[in-house]
Amino acid sequence: MPDFVCDTQNSTEFEASVRQVTRQLYRHSDSTGSIKLDGRERDEIIDTGTELIVVEATQSRKLSKTEYDLSKSIDLVKKLRGSNNFSEYNFRIMLVTAEDPTADQAAHVKSAKAGCPKEIISFTTLFSRLFDARHYIRIRGDHSFGSVRNPANESDHRVPPSEYIPTALSRENTGESIRASDLAARIESGGQYVIYGDYGSGKSMTLRDIYFRVRDRFASGDIIRCPIYLNLREHIAQTQPDEALYRHAEKVGFPEPHSLISAWRAGFVTLFLDGFDELTPPQFASSALTLRQARRFAVELVRRFIEQTPSEAPIIIAGRESYFDGREEAKSALGYNSASQVFDLAGFTDSDIEKFLKAKGTMLPGWLPTRPLLLGYLANAGLLKGEDEALALSPSSGWEQMLHRVCAREVSQVWGVGFEASDLRLFIEGLATRARKSPDGRGLQDSDLRSVFRKVFGRDTDEPANLLTCRLPGLGSVPGRPGAREFIDADFADAAASGDLSRYIEAPFVMKSSLDNVSVALRELGREMVASRTDDAISRVSIALLKASDRSELATTCADLISILMDHQLSYSGAPLTIQDANFGTVTVDPELDFSKISFARCIFDTIELGRSSAAKDASNFPRFHDCLIGKIEGAASQSDVPAGILTGTSSVEQYATFTATNDAVMRSPLKDEVKVLLTILRKLFIQSGTGRQYSALRRGLPASLTKHVEPIVVVIKAEGYAQDVYIDRRTILIPNRTKNADALAIINGPNTSTSSLMAKVKAL
């Protein structure tokens, strides 16, 4: 435990710190606090019921101050001992110094006659009686830190600190860009800190690096609070901080959990909470409202930690923003306040990637997301080496090549496995489909691996096959859940899951499908890969959609097929059909595309975007929504702006918006029109889900007066290296350059303070 130095706290603050510790140390006793007796100030008197402890705290190293404090304490003991109230009590005098007592101070206290036990100790010694922080730090290093794993050996959580390449943190509202080292220094002053990041973006590595830096400063005596790091996945269903700290102590092997709790309550802990998104709700509800309530209940532990942590003590939490519907829900559910510092983890920048790939001797495909976990896996597997034209393809074509490479490598490394790379790919694709039945679309149980293996190969696993399934590419273990596996990256899972949907489109006349009862829809990457494999897409997808609508088990597949048509601006050409009980993310209704033969019944939509020409209220091409729950309709200010007859039955809409809430704030801001358009385009490219945007989508949601700025601004965006064009099926797609994530977030979060060349050139238009 570090010592206080004189310039760290004034005397009043130091005395308060001593009282905080002694009150936790004797938490079942009464305390007077600072009090005046016999005309003299007393820092504290503790009454245990059988003993009175007279406490004096001082920062002075002068012998005269020690003599004075001891003398007045002895006088007080003599007086209290003579009173009837304390005649049966024992007495003790405790003098607490900021630094180690000098030899003169210690000698004087030892030789003085007091008539009761007496001692002079440093704050370090006092605190160690409450909590052995040095022992905690030693054993904490032997336990895992969140999802930190060696990509080459997933069972190895002892990844050296030198493996960490700092990634940029962009502060919400200001756009300030800092590193983990900056944040480690900042949190010493107290406050609440939140880090948001995608799956695999390096949240745990970043949080661990901050912990290490705080730990080192604590151990060297530069700061007063001990860092405590909790993996929240180990605390599912817990709601009380005391219980969580007790379990944490047991998990890491700390023998005195109550002392850890006391140190936290006394405000001498810097608390790290990693992975709020891994606190699963107790049940899965059927409406957006009940899901929101379930998520709020799931993170109750985090909210109570924030509520109960002493205000002067720092607390830092991290997790995926996508766990919630948006920042406002996250802020309310987690319980952090407006003064909290909120950061987005942007992923690798160009210089970060250069360092990473230089260390690995590899190159980076332009279409590959810059998430450290995925890059680490592919680089360690040797799958990014060498010049290859395939690596410069579109995302869908690139992932086709990457999946082939991954499977070929794994089959070649396991002798006697008895099947080809194409067989392994079928197996991985089957697992990706099975994972779509889990809440997050990535999780698998050991039984799933065996079941899918049997279905693909027609036999049970043997030794070589067991070895291969234990090291399946793209899958990682789940700490605390023996036998469970999960896909390490959402794009990897999405690319693999596209295979089964492609096969269904080719042969939809089946009574049973591997797609039965999947609950998580394909993302844009998976849908794009399906479309790229499908000849005569409008006809084949329409036929498959009509057949899928006959079976309730294929509700999510219906959602995927409709999304493919809408993505590619294709009308539905089949017979009338009704899709029931499906869940959709964002659906764009373009009045120029004919979906009038489709009705949705009892479906849930996150967002429905109405195309610009919908203002004419021409409902002839619109689908119908009956008894549906819709989170938001964009492109309509109220229900009166929605064409009549589109929403029927008990269909309800939680929110109408001319633009998204964030874009609405941009449009109402005093920013130049060109800057407003730039921010809108950057949000669509770098924040909203998807691998790219068609040019028509860049104009969607903008007032007609601003659409003229889109084309010249896109020219500047491409010239500055933030995006590039990719040509797919006679369509031009604008693909973001993921190495520019940090720069884009800095512009979005702080347009008024941005000094980027992109912002300067847009302002000059």
C-alpha positions in Angstrom: 0.0 0.0 0.0 1.4 3.4 -1.0 2.2 6.1 1.5 0.6 9.5 1.5 3.0 12.3 0.8 2.4 15.8 2.2 1.5 17.4 -1.0 -1.1 14.8 -1.9 -3.7 15.8 0.7 -4.1 18.6 3.2 -4.3 17.7 6.9 -8.2 17.7 6.9 -8.3 15.3 3.9 -5.6 13.0 5.5 -7.6 12.8 8.7 -10.7 12.0 6.8 -8.8 9.2 4.9 -7.7 7.7 8.2 -11.3 7.8 9.5 -12.5 6.0 6.4 -10.1 3.2 6.9 -10.7 2.8 10.7 -14.4 2.8 10.3 -14.2 -0.1 7.9 -11.6 -1.8 10.0 -13.9 -1.5 13.0 -17.2 -1.4 11.0 -19.2 -3.0 13.8 -18.2 -0.4 16.3 -19.3 3.1 17.1 -17.2 6.1 16.1 -17.3 9.7 17.2 -15.6 11.1 14.1 -13.8 14.4 14.6 -14.8 15.7 18.0 -13.8 18.3 20.6 -13.3 17.0 24.2 -11.8 19.0 27.1 -11.3 21.9 24.8 -9.1 19.8 22.5 -9.7 18.4 19.0 -9.8 14.6 18.8 -9.5 13.0 15.3 -11.6 10.0 16.3 -12.6 7.7 19.2 -13.8 4.2 18.4 -16.0 2.3 20.8 -15.9 -1.5 20.3 -18.1 -2.2 23.3 -15.2 -3.5 25.3 -12.4 -1.1 24.2 -11.9 2.6 23.4 -9.4 3.3 20.7 -8.2 6.9 20.6 -7.0 7.8 17.1 -4.8 10.8 16.1 -3.7 11.4 12.5 -0.8 13.6 11.5 1.3 14.4 8.4 4.0 16.1 10.4 7.3 14.3 10.9 8.3 16.6 13.8 8.9 14.9 17.1 7.1 17.8 18.9 3.8 17.0 17.1 4.0 13.4 18.1 4.8 14.4 21.7 1.7 16.7 21.7 -0.7 14.1 20.2 0.5 11.3 22.6 0.3 13.6 25.6 -3.3 14.7 25.0 -4.4 11.2 24.2 -2.9 9.9 27.5 -4.7 12.7 29.4 -8.0 11.7 27.7 -7.5 8.0 28.6 -6.9 8.9 32.2 -10.1 11.0 32.4 -12.3 8.4 30.6 -11.0 5.6 32.7 -12.2 7.4 35.8 -15.8 7.7 34.6 -18.5 5.2 35.4 -19.4 4.7 31.8 -16.0 3.3 30.8 -14.7 1.8 34.1 -14.8 -1.7 32.7 -13.2 -0.8 29.3 -9.8 -1.4 27.9 -8.0 1.5 26.2 -5.6 1.9 23.3 -3.9 4.8 21.6 -3.2 4.8 17.9 -1.1 7.5 16.2 -1.2 7.4 12.4 1.4 9.1 10.3 1.3 9.8 6.5 4.7 8.3 6.0 6.7 5.8 8.0 7.3 7.2 11.5 10.8 8.6 12.1 13.1 6.9 14.5 12.6 9.7 17.1 8.8 9.4 16.8 8.8 5.7 17.2 11.3 5.8 20.1 9.2 8.4 22.0 6.0 6.5 21.7 7.7 3.2 22.8 9.3 4.8 25.9 6.3 6.9 27.1 4.2 5.7 30.0 0.6 5.7 29.1 -1.1 3.1 31.2 -2.5 1.4 28.1 -1.2 -0.1 24.8 0.0 2.5 22.4 1.4 2.5 18.9 2.5 4.8 16.1 2.0 3.4 12.6 2.0 4.7 9.0 -1.1 4.9 6.9 0.4 2.0 4.9 0.4 -0.2 7.9 -3.1 0.9 8.9 -4.5 0.1 5.5 -2.8 -3.3 5.3 -4.8 -4.3 8.4 -7.9 -3.5 6.4 -6.9 -5.0 3.0 -3.7 -6.7 2.0 -3.6 -4.9 -1.4 -0.1 -6.2 -2.4 -1.2 -9.8 -2.0 -4.3 -9.1 -4.1 -2.2 -7.7 -6.9 0.1 -10.6 -6.9 -2.6 -13.2 -7.2 -4.8 -11.2 -9.5 -2.2 -11.5 -12.2 -2.7 -15.3 -12.3 -6.4 -14.9 -13.3 -7.8 -14.1 -16.7 -8.7 -10.5 -17.7 -12.0 -10.5 -19.6 -11.6 -12.1 -23.0 -7.9 -11.6 -23.3 -6.5 -14.7 -25.0 -3.6 -15.7 -27.2 -5.0 -16.1 -30.7 -2.6 -18.9 -31.4 -3.6 -20.8 -28.2 -7.0 -19.9 -26.9 -6.5 -21.6 -23.5 -3.6 -19.2 -22.8 -4.8 -16.0 -21.1 -1.3 -15.0 -20.1 -0.7 -12.7 -23.1 2.4 -10.6 -22.4 1.7 -6.8 -22.0 4.1 -6.2 -24.9 1.6 -7.9 -27.3 -0.8 -5.0 -26.7 -0.8 -2.4 -29.5 -2.7 0.7 -28.2 -5.8 1.6 -30.0 -7.4 5.0 -30.2 -10.2 6.0 -27.8 -12.5 8.7 -29.1 -14.4 10.7 -26.5 -18.1 11.2 -26.9 -19.2 14.8 -27.7 -15.7 16.2 -28.0 -14.0 13.9 -30.4 -10.8 14.0 -28.3 -8.6 11.1 -29.2 -6.5 9.5 -26.4 -4.7 6.3 -25.6 -5.0 3.8 -22.7 -1.9 5.4 -21.1 -3.7 8.8 -21.1 -6.8 7.4 -19.6 -4.9 5.5 -16.9 -3.5 8.9 -15.7 -6.8 10.6 -15.9 -8.8 8.1 -13.8 -6.6 8.8 -10.8 -8.6 11.9 -10.2 -11.8 9.9 -9.7 -15.0 9.8 -11.7 -16.9 7.4 -13.9 -15.5 6.2 -17.2 -17.2 4.1 -19.9 -15.6 2.4 -22.9 -17.8 1.1 -25.8 -16.4 -1.1 -28.5 -17.5 -3.8 -31.0 -16.9 -7.5 -30.4 -13.2 -8.2 -30.9 -12.2 -4.5 -30.9 -9.8 -5.0 -28.0 -11.9 -3.8 -25.1 -10.4 -6.3 -22.6 -6.8 -5.7 -23.8 -7.3 -2.0 -23.5 -8.9 -2.3 -20.0 -6.1 -4.7 -18.9 -3.5 -2.2 -20.1 -5.1 0.6 -18.0 -5.2 -1.8 -15.0 -1.5 -2.6 -15.4 -0.6 1.0 -15.5 -2.7 1.9 -12.4 -1.4 -1.2 -10.6 2.2 -0.1 -11.2 1.7 3.4 -10.0 -0.1 2.1 -6.9 2.7 -0.4 -6.2 5.3 2.3 -6.5 3.5 4.6 -4.0 2.4 7.2 -6.5 -1.4 6.8 -5.9 -3.5 5.7 -3.0 -6.2 3.4 -4.5 -5.7 -0.3 -5.3 -7.1 -1.4 -8.7 -9.7 -4.2 -8.6 -10.6 -5.9 -11.9 -13.8 -8.0 -12.2 -14.7 -10.1 -15.2 -18.5 -9.6 -15.3 -19.1 -12.8 -17.1 -18.3 -14.5 -13.8 -21.1 -12.6 -12.0 -24.2 -13.4 -14.1 -27.4 -13.2 -12.0 -25.6 -11.3 -9.2 -27.1 -8.0 -8.3 -25.3 -6.9 -5.1 -21.8 -5.5 -5.2 -20.8 -7.1 -1.9 -21.8 -10.5 -3.3 -19.8 -9.9 -6.5 -16.7 -8.8 -4.7 -16.9 -11.8 -2.4 -17.2 -14.2 -5.4 -14.4 -12.3 -7.2 -12.1 -12.9 -4.2 -12.9 -16.6 -4.3 -12.3 -16.7 -8.1 -8.8 -15.2 -7.9 -7.9 -17.0 -4.6 -7.8 -14.0 -2.3 -8.3 -15.3 1.2 -10.0 -12.3 2.8 -13.0 -11.3 0.7 -14.5 -9.1 3.5 -11.4 -7.0 3.6 -11.7 -6.4 -0.2 -15.3 -5.3 0.3 -14.3 -3.0 3.1 -11.5 -1.3 1.0 -14.1 -0.7 -1.8 -16.6 0.8 0.7 -13.9 3.0 2.2 -13.1 4.5 -1.3 -9.6 3.0 -1.6 -10.3 1.0 -4.8 -10.2 1.9 -8.5 -12.8 -0.5 -9.8 -12.7 -2.1 -13.3 -15.8 -3.8 -14.6 -15.2 -5.7 -17.9 -18.0 -6.9 -20.1 -21.4 -5.6 -19.1 -22.7 -7.0 -22.4 -22.0 -10.5 -21.0 -24.5 -10.2 -18.2 -27.3 -12.0 -19.9 -31.0 -11.2 -19.2 -32.8 -13.8 -17.1 -35.2 -14.5 -20.0 -35.8 -13.5 -23.6 -38.9 -11.4 -24.0 -41.2 -11.0 -27.0 -41.3 -7.3 -27.3 -38.9 -4.4 -27.5 -40.2 -3.0 -24.2 -39.8 -6.2 -22.2 -36.4 -6.8 -23.8 -35.3 -3.4 -22.6 -36.5 -4.2 -19.1 -34.7 -7.5 -19.2 -31.4 -5.8 -20.2 -31.9 -3.3 -17.4 -32.3 -6.1 -14.9 -29.3 -8.0 -16.3 -26.9 -5.0 -15.7 -28.4 -4.2 -12.3 -25.0 -5.2 -10.7 -23.2 -2.5 -12.7 -25.8 0.1 -11.8 -25.5 -0.7 -8.1 -21.7 -0.6 -8.3 -22.0 2.9 -9.8 -24.5 4.0 -7.2 -22.6 2.6 -4.2 -19.0 3.3 -5.1 -17.8 6.3 -3.1 -18.0 9.4 -5.2 -14.3 10.1 -4.9 -13.3 6.6 -6.1 -12.8 5.9 -9.9 -14.9 3.3 -11.7 -14.4 2.2 -15.3 -16.7 -0.1 -17.2 -16.5 -1.6 -20.7 -18.8 -3.5 -23.1 -20.5 -3.6 -26.4 -22.9 -0.7 -27.2 -24.9 -3.0 -29.5 -26.1 -4.8 -26.3 -28.5 -1.9 -25.9 -30.8 -0.1 -28.4 -28.8 3.1 -28.1 -26.7 5.3 -25.9 -29.7 6.7 -24.0 -30.8 3.2 -23.0 -27.3 2.3 -22.1 -26.8 5.4 -19.9 -30.1 4.8 -18.1 -29.6 1.0 -17.6 -25.9 1.2 -16.5 -26.6 4.3 -14.3 -23.7 6.5 -15.2 -24.2 10.3 -15.1 -23.8 13.1 -17.5 -20.4 14.0 -16.0 -19.0 10.6 -16.9 -16.3 10.4 -19.6 -17.5 8.1 -22.4 -15.2 6.7 -25.1 -15.5 4.7 -28.3 -12.8 2.2 -29.0 -12.1 2.8 -32.6 -10.0 -0.2 -33.6 -6.6 -0.1 -35.3 -5.5 3.1 -37.1 -3.1 2.9 -40.1 -0.1 3.2 -37.8 -1.4 0.6 -35.4 -1.9 -1.8 -38.2 1.5 -1.1 -39.6 3.0 -2.0 -36.2 0.9 -5.1 -35.9 1.5 -6.5 -39.3 5.2 -5.7 -39.2 5.4 -7.8 -36.0 3.5 -10.6 -37.8 5.1 -10.3 -41.2 1.7 -10.0 -42.9 -0.4 -7.8 -45.1 -4.0 -6.5 -44.6 -6.9 -6.9 -47.0 -8.7 -3.6 -47.6 -12.1 -5.2 -46.8 -11.2 -6.9 -43.6 -12.5 -5.3 -40.3 -9.6 -3.9 -38.2 -10.7 -5.7 -35.0 -7.6 -6.9 -33.1 -9.1 -10.3 -32.2 -9.8 -11.2 -35.8 -6.5 -9.8 -37.1 -4.7 -11.7 -34.4 -6.3 -15.0 -35.3 -5.7 -14.6 -39.1 -2.2 -13.3 -38.7 -1.1 -16.1 -36.3 -2.7 -18.7 -38.6 -0.5 -17.3 -41.5 -3.5 -16.4 -43.6 -2.6 -12.8 -44.3 0.8 -13.5 -45.9 1.9 -12.7 -49.4 0.7 -10.6 -52.3 -2.7 -11.8 -53.5 -5.2 -10.1 -55.8 -8.0 -11.8 -53.9 -7.2 -9.7 -50.8 -8.2 -6.5 -52.8 -11.7 -7.8 -53.7 -15.1 -6.8 -52.4 -16.0 -7.9 -48.8 -18.2 -10.8 -50.1 -15.6 -12.0 -52.6 -12.8 -11.5 -50.1 -14.6 -13.6 -47.4 -15.2 -16.3 -49.9 -11.5 -16.6 -50.5 -10.7 -16.3 -46.8 -13.0 -19.1 -45.7 -11.5 -21.3 -48.3 -8.0 -20.5 -47.1 -8.9 -21.1 -43.4 -10.4 -24.5 -44.1 -7.6 -25.6 -46.4 -5.0 -24.7 -43.7 -6.8 -26.5 -40.9 -7.4 -29.7 -42.8 -3.8 -29.8 -43.9 -2.6 -29.6 -40.3 -4.5 -32.5 -38.9 -3.3 -35.9 -40.1 -5.8 -38.6 -40.8 -8.9 -36.4 -40.5 -10.3 -38.0 -43.7 -12.1 -35.1 -45.4 -11.4 -32.2 -47.7 -11.4 -28.4 -47.1 -14.8 -28.2 -48.7 -16.1 -30.7 -46.1 -14.7 -28.7 -43.3 -16.4 -25.6 -44.8 -19.7 -27.3 -44.8 -19.2 -28.2 -41.1 -18.3 -24.6 -40.2 -21.2 -23.2 -42.1 -23.5 -25.6 -40.4 -22.1 -24.5 -37.0 -22.7 -20.8 -38.0 -26.3 -21.6 -38.8 -26.7 -23.5 -35.5 -25.2 -20.5 -33.6 -27.9 -18.3 -35.1 -30.3 -20.1 -32.8 -28.4 -18.6 -29.8 -29.2 -15.2 -28.4 -26.1 -13.4 -29.8 -25.8 -15.5 -33.0 -22.3 -16.7 -32.1 -22.7 -19.2 -29.2 -22.5 -23.0 -29.4 -22.5 -26.0 -27.0 -20.4 -29.1 -27.2 -23.6 -31.0 -28.2 -24.0 -28.6 -31.2 -20.6 -29.5 -32.5 -21.3 -33.2 -32.3 -24.8 -32.9 -33.8 -23.7 -30.8 -36.8 -20.7 -33.1 -37.4 -23.0 -36.1 -37.5 -25.3 -34.3 -39.9 -22.6 -33.2 -42.3 -20.4 -36.4 -42.3 -23.0 -39.1 -41.4 -20.9 -40.4 -38.5 -19.7 -39.6 -35.0 -16.3 -38.0 -34.4 -13.1 -40.1 -34.2 -9.8 -39.0 -32.7 -8.5 -36.9 -35.7 -12.0 -35.3 -36.0 -12.1 -34.7 -32.2 -8.8 -32.9 -32.5 -10.1 -30.8 -35.4 -13.3 -29.8 -33.6 -11.3 -28.8 -30.6 -9.3 -26.3 -32.7 -11.9 -25.3 -35.2 -11.0 -22.1 -37.1 -12.8 -18.9 -36.1 -14.2 -20.4 -32.9 -13.0 -19.7 -29.3 -13.7 -21.1 -25.9 -16.0 -19.4 -23.4 -14.4 -19.0 -20.0 -16.4 -20.4 -17.2 -18.6 -22.6 -19.5 -16.8 -25.9 -20.2 -17.5 -27.3 -23.7 -19.1 -24.1 -24.9 -17.7 -22.3 -28.0 -18.4 -19.1 -29.8 -17.4 -17.5 -33.1 -14.6 -15.0 -32.5 -15.9 -12.4 -34.9 -19.4 -11.4 -36.1 -18.2 -11.0 -39.7 -16.6 -14.5 -39.6 -19.9 -16.0 -38.3 -22.0 -14.0 -40.8 -19.9 -15.1 -43.8 -20.0 -18.7 -42.7 -23.8 -18.6 -42.1 -24.5 -17.4 -45.6 -23.7 -20.9 -47.0 -26.9 -22.7 -45.7 -29.1 -19.8 -46.9 -27.6 -20.1 -50.4 -28.3 -23.8 -50.5 -31.9 -23.2 -49.3 -32.5 -20.7 -52.2 -31.2 -23.4 -54.6 -33.5 -26.1 -53.2 -36.4 -24.6 -51.2 -38.8 -27.5 -51.7 -37.8 -29.3 -48.4 -39.9 -30.3 -45.4 -37.1 -29.7 -42.9 -34.2 -27.3 -43.1 -31.1 -26.5 -41.0 -32.5 -22.9 -41.0 -35.5 -24.0 -39.0 -35.9 -21.8 -35.9 -32.9 -19.6 -36.3 -33.5 -16.4 -34.4 -30.7 -14.1 -35.5 -31.0 -12.6 -38.9 -28.0 -12.4 -41.3 -26.2 -9.1 -41.4 -25.4 -7.3 -44.6 -22.2 -9.2 -45.3 -23.9 -12.5 -45.2 -26.7 -11.3 -47.4 -24.3 -9.9 -49.9 -22.5 -13.2 -50.1 -25.7 -15.1 -50.7 -26.7 -12.6 -53.5 -23.3 -12.9 -55.2 -23.8 -16.7 -55.5 -27.4 -16.5 -56.8 -28.1 -16.3 -60.5 -31.4 -14.7 -61.5 -31.8 -13.5 -57.9 -35.2 -11.8 -58.3 -36.8 -15.1 -59.4 -35.0 -17.5 -57.2 -35.2 -15.4 -54.0 -38.9 -14.8 -54.7 -39.6 -18.5 -55.1 -37.7 -19.3 -51.9 -39.5 -16.6 -50.0 -42.9 -17.9 -51.0 -42.0 -21.4 -49.9 -40.4 -20.2 -46.6 -43.5 -18.3 -45.8 -45.5 -21.5 -45.6 -43.5 -22.6 -42.5 -43.4 -20.7 -39.2 -40.0 -22.2 -38.4 -38.5 -20.2 -41.3 -39.7 -16.8 -40.1 -36.2 -15.4 -39.8 -35.3 -16.9 -43.2 -38.1 -14.9 -44.7 -36.7 -11.8 -43.1 -33.3 -12.6 -44.7 -34.8 -13.1 -48.1 -36.8 -9.9 -48.0 -33.7 -8.0 -46.9 -31.7 -9.5 -49.9 -34.4 -8.2 -52.3 -34.4 -4.8 -50.7 -30.6 -4.6 -50.5 -30.4 -5.1 -54.3 -33.4 -2.9 -55.1 -35.4 -5.9 -56.5 -39.2 -6.1 -56.3 -40.9 -9.3 -55.1 -42.2 -11.2 -58.1 -44.1 -14.1 -56.5 -47.6 -14.9 -55.4 -49.2 -13.0 -52.4 -47.8 -14.1 -49.0 -47.8 -13.3 -45.3 -44.8 -13.4 -43.1 -45.6 -14.1 -39.4 -43.7 -13.8 -36.2 -40.3 -12.7 -37.6 -37.8 -10.2 -36.2 -36.3 -7.6 -38.4 -33.5 -5.0 -37.9 -33.7 -2.1 -40.3 -36.0 -2.4 -43.3 -36.1 0.2 -46.1 -39.4 0.6 -47.9 -38.8 2.2 -51.3 -42.1 3.1 -53.1 -40.4 2.5 -56.4 -40.0 -1.2 -55.5 -43.1 -3.4 -55.6 -43.7 -5.3 -52.3 -47.4 -4.9 -52.3 -48.0 -8.7 -52.3 -46.3 -9.1 -49.0 -47.9 -8.7 -45.6 -46.2 -8.8 -42.2 -48.2 -10.2 -39.2 -47.1 -10.1 -35.6 -43.5 -9.1 -36.6 -41.0 -7.0 -34.8 -39.1 -4.2 -36.6 -36.3 -2.2 -35.0 -36.5 0.5 -37.7 -38.5 1.0 -40.9 -37.0 3.6 -43.3 -39.4 5.2 -45.7 -37.9 6.3 -49.0 -38.0 10.0 -50.0 -40.8 9.6 -52.5 -43.1 8.3 -49.8 -44.1 11.8 -49.2 -46.6 11.4 -52.0 -48.4 8.9 -49.8 -48.5 6.4 -52.7 -49.2 3.1 -51.0 -49.6 1.0 -54.1 -46.2 -0.7 -53.8 -46.0 -0.8 -50.0 -46.2 -4.0 -48.0 -48.8 -4.1 -45.2 -48.0 -4.3 -41.4 -50.6 -6.0 -39.3 -50.4 -6.4 -35.5 -46.7 -5.5 -35.7 -44.4 -3.8 -33.2 -42.2 -1.2 -34.8 -39.5 0.6 -32.8 -39.1 3.6 -35.1 -40.3 4.8 -38.5 -37.8 7.1 -40.1 -39.0 9.5 -42.8 -42.3 10.3 -41.2 -42.9 12.9 -38.5 -46.1 11.3 -37.3 -48.6 8.6 -38.2 -50.3 11.0 -40.6 -47.2 10.9 -42.8 -47.6 7.2 -43.3 -49.8 6.2 -46.3 -53.2 5.1 -45.2 -53.8 1.3 -44.9 -50.2 0.4 -44.4 -50.4 0.0 -40.6 -53.4 -2.2 -39.6 -54.8 -4.0 -36.6 -52.9 -3.3 -33.4 -49.6 -2.3 -35.1 -47.8 0.2 -32.9 -44.9 2.6 -33.5 -42.8 3.7 -30.5 -41.2 6.6 -32.3 -41.5 8.7 -35.5 -38.5 10.6 -36.8 -37.9 12.7 -39.9 -34.2 11.6 -39.5 -32.5 9.4 -36.9 -32.3 11.0 -33.5 -28.6 11.7 -34.0 -29.0 13.0 -37.5 -31.9 15.1 -36.4 -29.6 16.9 -33.9 -27.1 17.4 -36.7 -29.7 18.9 -39.0 -30.8 21.3 -36.2 -27.3 22.4 -35.4 -25.7 25.6 -36.6 -23.0 23.6 -38.6 -22.5 24.4 -42.3 -24.7 22.4 -44.6 -21.7 20.6 -46.1 -20.5 19.6 -42.6 -24.0 18.2 -41.8 -23.9 16.1 -44.9 -20.4 14.9 -44.1 -21.4 13.8 -40.6 -24.4 12.0 -41.9 -22.3 10.1 -44.5 -19.6 9.2 -42.0 -22.2 7.8 -39.6 -23.7 5.6 -42.3 -20.3 4.3 -43.2 -18.5 3.9 -39.9 -21.2 3.6 -37.2 -24.3 2.0 -38.7 -24.2 -1.7 -39.3 -23.2 -3.0 -42.7 -20.1 -3.4 -44.9 -20.8 -0.5 -47.3 -23.5 1.8 -48.7 -25.1 2.2 -52.1 -25.0 5.8 -53.3 -28.8 6.1 -53.1 -28.6 5.2 -49.4 -26.2 8.1 -48.7 -29.0 10.5 -49.8 -31.7 8.8 -47.8 -32.9 10.9 -44.8 -31.4 14.1 -46.0 -33.6 17.1 -46.8 -33.9 17.7 -50.5 -32.0 21.0 -50.2 -28.9 19.1 -49.0 -28.7 16.1 -51.3 -26.8 18.2 -53.9 -23.8 18.2 -51.5 -23.5 14.4 -51.4 -21.6 13.8 -54.6 -18.8 16.4 -54.1 -18.4 15.3 -50.5 -18.1 11.7 -51.4 -15.4 12.7 -53.9 -13.4 14.3 -51.0 -14.1 11.3 -48.7 -12.5 8.9 -51.2 -9.6 11.3 -52.0 -8.8 11.4 -48.3 -8.7 7.6 -48.1 -11.8 7.1 -45.9 -13.7 5.0 -48.4 -13.5 3.4 -51.9 -15.9 2.2 -54.6 -16.5 -1.5 -55.1 -18.6 -2.7 -58.1 -20.9 -5.7 -57.4 -23.6 -6.9 -59.8 -23.6 -3.6 -61.7 -24.0 -1.7 -58.5 -21.5 0.8 -57.0 -21.0 0.3 -53.3 -19.0 2.8 -51.2 -16.9 0.7 -48.7 -15.4 2.3 -45.6 -11.7 2.1 -44.9 -11.7 0.6 -41.4 -8.2 1.8 -40.7 -9.8 5.3 -40.6 -12.3 4.4 -37.8 -10.5 6.5 -35.2 -10.3 9.5 -37.5 -14.0 9.2 -38.5 -15.1 8.9 -34.9 -13.1 11.9 -33.9 -14.8 14.0 -36.6 -18.3 12.6 -35.7 -17.8 13.2 -32.0 -16.2 16.6 -32.3 -17.0 18.4 -35.6 -16.4 21.8 -34.1 -12.9 21.0 -32.9 -11.7 18.7 -35.8 -8.5 19.7 -37.5 -8.6 16.9 -40.0 -7.8 17.6 -43.6 -11.1 15.9 -44.6 -13.1 18.4 -42.5 -11.0 21.3 -43.9 -11.6 20.3 -47.5 -15.4 19.8 -46.9 -15.7 23.2 -45.3 -13.9 24.7 -48.3 -16.4 23.3 -50.8 
